[in-house]
Amino acid sequence: MSTTTGAPAGAVVRLDPGTPPPARRARPRRDRAGYLFLLPWFLGMLFTIIPFFASLYLAFTDYNLLNAPRWIGAENFTEMLHDPLLRQSLKVTFVYTFVSVPLSLVVALGVAMLLNRGIRGLAVYRAVFYLPSLLGGSVAVVLLWRYIFGLDGIVNAFLGWFGIDGPGWTSDPDYALTTLIVLHIWTFGSPMVIFLAGLRQIPAMYYEAAATDGASRWRQFRSVTLPLLSPIIFFNLIQSLITSFQTFTQGFVLSGGTGGPADSTMFYNLYLYQQGFSQFNMGYASAMAWMLLVVIAAFTALNFLAAKYWVFYDN
């Protein structure tokens, strides 16, 4: 093999057949640097992949943390079909998700459209509205929420000025879940910021053309804003659905970990936690975790299938 390099013209440099070109010699060094930077990610993945497959195995076992897992096949999954508390937890989680997610997205879009009108101090308003989404799932805020909506809380004190005896918003089974839904809607800041960024990407010429044709504000919203914003709406919808299905802290703190009153705040994840870490029924809890994964994957897939009928990509 022969090749030419930076040697004088006419000179032919012969390389040893076993010697790799300079570029190939440098490549392993670059690869090592890349793998070194990726090492923390690979180590972190071990803490995800190992429990992931371990829970799949435990879902088919009877395991209480004290004795070795005993293989029982699909018994945990058949037991789930006859568990009334599991059905209650699914009902609470579905009601919470399918009521709070649309309402929070509507509020987030409405506030984003108000902020998009060029008001002064936009950065301050954006930060103020975004802050609850950072704190909404924290223990401190849920405790504060319980104080505000307690039997002797601020809300009932306010209603008392008008001679109204307010109920126990967090202790009455008829109102406890509604209170948590209001708390979820209050944390609209994260989708609101994404909506605001999307609204700013819509060219003004579309609105000018629609106004020239005599379109009202409502018609402009339906025919210009919603279609062009539909990818953002779809993204926020998927994010919110997945987050809502995994709700745990609000129900745990508000009910003291019991799911009360009368199982009205027994979220699916809270019942899973009780099975795993209160009753040490890890096999059953693992089966519940895999069922939750299937439910979330099914709803996500349905949304992706339906997206082709209402999500508009301007490309």
Solvent accessible surface area in square Angstrom, and as a share of the most:
residue,aa,sasa,rsa
1,M,161,0.72
2,S,62,0.40
3,T,49,0.29
4,T,102,0.59
5,T,83,0.48
6,G,85,0.82
7,A,35,0.27
8,P,107,0.67
9,A,112,0.87
10,G,80,0.77
11,A,43,0.33
12,V,90,0.52
13,V,48,0.28
14,R,182,0.66
15,L,56,0.28
16,D,91,0.47
17,P,116,0.73
18,G,69,0.67
19,T,57,0.33
20,P,54,0.34
21,P,51,0.32
22,P,90,0.57
23,A,75,0.58
24,R,157,0.57
25,R,121,0.44
26,A,41,0.32
27,R,151,0.55
28,P,63,0.40
29,R,172,0.63
30,R,150,0.55
31,D,60,0.31
32,R,152,0.55
33,A,48,0.37
34,G,33,0.32
35,Y,139,0.53
36,L,123,0.61
37,F,169,0.70
38,L,83,0.41
39,L,86,0.43
40,P,92,0.58
41,W,145,0.51
42,F,94,0.39
43,L,91,0.45
44,G,36,0.35
45,M,59,0.26
46,L,91,0.45
47,F,164,0.68
48,T,79,0.46
49,I,72,0.37
50,I,110,0.56
51,P,70,0.44
52,F,86,0.36
53,F,117,0.49
54,A,44,0.34
55,S,28,0.18
56,L,68,0.34
57,Y,106,0.40
58,L,30,0.15
59,A,0,0.00
60,F,57,0.24
61,T,0,0.00
62,D,64,0.33
63,Y,44,0.17
64,N,55,0.28
65,L,82,0.41
66,L,158,0.79
67,N,99,0.51
68,A,83,0.64
69,P,49,0.31
70,R,145,0.53
71,W,153,0.54
72,I,31,0.16
73,G,20,0.19
74,A,56,0.43
75,E,99,0.44
76,N,8,0.04
77,F,62,0.26
78,T,70,0.41
79,E,89,0.40
80,M,8,0.04
81,L,128,0.64
82,H,143,0.64
83,D,19,0.10
84,P,90,0.57
85,L,53,0.26
86,L,4,0.02
87,R,129,0.47
88,Q,51,0.22
89,S,0,0.00
90,L,32,0.16
91,K,128,0.54
92,V,5,0.03
93,T,3,0.02
94,F,59,0.24
95,V,60,0.34
96,Y,1,0.00
97,T,0,0.00
98,F,91,0.38
99,V,61,0.35
100,S,0,0.00
101,V,1,0.01
102,P,65,0.41
103,L,83,0.41
104,S,5,0.03
105,L,17,0.08
106,V,102,0.58
107,V,56,0.32
108,A,0,0.00
109,L,21,0.11
110,G,35,0.34
111,V,23,0.13
112,A,0,0.00
113,M,66,0.29
114,L,106,0.53
115,L,5,0.03
116,N,52,0.27
117,R,167,0.61
118,G,60,0.57
119,I,71,0.36
120,R,224,0.82
121,G,42,0.41
122,L,29,0.14
123,A,65,0.50
124,V,99,0.57
125,Y,100,0.38
126,R,92,0.34
127,A,63,0.49
128,V,88,0.50
129,F,61,0.26
130,Y,75,0.29
131,L,93,0.47
132,P,17,0.10
133,S,31,0.20
134,L,109,0.54
135,L,79,0.39
136,G,0,0.00
137,G,38,0.37
138,S,40,0.26
139,V,80,0.46
140,A,72,0.56
141,V,13,0.07
142,V,0,0.00
143,L,78,0.39
144,L,94,0.47
145,W,22,0.08
146,R,94,0.34
147,Y,142,0.54
148,I,37,0.19
149,F,31,0.13
150,G,14,0.14
151,L,114,0.57
152,D,139,0.72
153,G,4,0.04
154,I,96,0.49
155,V,37,0.21
156,N,16,0.08
157,A,58,0.45
158,F,104,0.43
159,L,38,0.19
160,G,43,0.41
161,W,199,0.70
162,F,135,0.56
163,G,70,0.67
164,I,89,0.45
165,D,144,0.74
166,G,14,0.13
167,P,38,0.24
168,G,7,0.07
169,W,53,0.19
170,T,16,0.09
171,S,72,0.47
172,D,39,0.20
173,P,61,0.39
174,D,115,0.59
175,Y,80,0.30
176,A,0,0.00
177,L,27,0.13
178,T,71,0.41
179,T,3,0.02
180,L,0,0.00
181,I,14,0.07
182,V,64,0.37
183,L,1,0.00
184,H,26,0.12
185,I,31,0.16
186,W,91,0.32
187,T,28,0.16
188,F,21,0.09
189,G,0,0.00
190,S,46,0.30
191,P,17,0.11
192,M,0,0.00
193,V,46,0.26
194,I,54,0.27
195,F,2,0.01
196,L,4,0.02
197,A,57,0.44
198,G,9,0.08
199,L,10,0.05
200,R,126,0.46
201,Q,144,0.64
202,I,17,0.09
203,P,56,0.35
204,A,64,0.50
205,M,120,0.53
206,Y,78,0.30
207,Y,64,0.24
208,E,107,0.48
209,A,57,0.44
210,A,16,0.13
211,A,59,0.46
212,T,117,0.68
213,D,126,0.65
214,G,65,0.63
215,A,27,0.21
216,S,67,0.43
217,R,181,0.66
218,W,160,0.56
219,R,127,0.46
220,Q,19,0.08
221,F,37,0.16
222,R,125,0.46
223,S,57,0.37
224,V,17,0.10
225,T,3,0.02
226,L,59,0.30
227,P,44,0.28
228,L,41,0.20
229,L,0,0.00
230,S,3,0.02
231,P,34,0.22
232,I,45,0.23
233,I,32,0.16
234,F,15,0.06
235,F,98,0.41
236,N,4,0.02
237,L,36,0.18
238,I,21,0.11
239,Q,93,0.41
240,S,17,0.11
241,L,15,0.07
242,I,55,0.28
243,T,86,0.50
244,S,1,0.00
245,F,3,0.01
246,Q,88,0.39
247,T,12,0.07
248,F,60,0.25
249,T,40,0.23
250,Q,25,0.11
251,G,0,0.00
252,F,67,0.28
253,V,17,0.10
254,L,11,0.06
255,S,20,0.13
256,G,55,0.53
257,G,14,0.14
258,T,86,0.50
259,G,0,0.00
260,G,14,0.13
261,P,35,0.22
262,A,82,0.64
263,D,49,0.25
264,S,13,0.08
265,T,0,0.00
266,M,3,0.01
267,F,1,0.00
268,Y,1,0.00
269,N,27,0.14
270,L,0,0.00
271,Y,8,0.03
272,L,33,0.16
273,Y,77,0.29
274,Q,24,0.11
275,Q,13,0.06
276,G,0,0.00
277,F,117,0.49
278,S,68,0.44
279,Q,110,0.49
280,F,101,0.42
281,N,44,0.23
282,M,32,0.14
283,G,0,0.00
284,Y,3,0.01
285,A,6,0.05
286,S,10,0.06
287,A,0,0.00
288,M,0,0.00
289,A,39,0.30
290,W,43,0.15
291,M,55,0.24
292,L,21,0.10
293,L,79,0.39
294,V,95,0.55
295,V,24,0.14
296,I,19,0.10
297,A,54,0.42
298,A,49,0.38
299,F,56,0.23
300,T,30,0.18
301,A,52,0.40
302,L,108,0.54
303,N,26,0.13
304,F,118,0.49
305,L,113,0.56
306,A,45,0.35
307,A,9,0.07
308,K,148,0.63
309,Y,175,0.67
310,W,101,0.36
311,V,16,0.09
312,F,94,0.39
313,Y,121,0.46
314,D,103,0.54
315,N,171,0.88
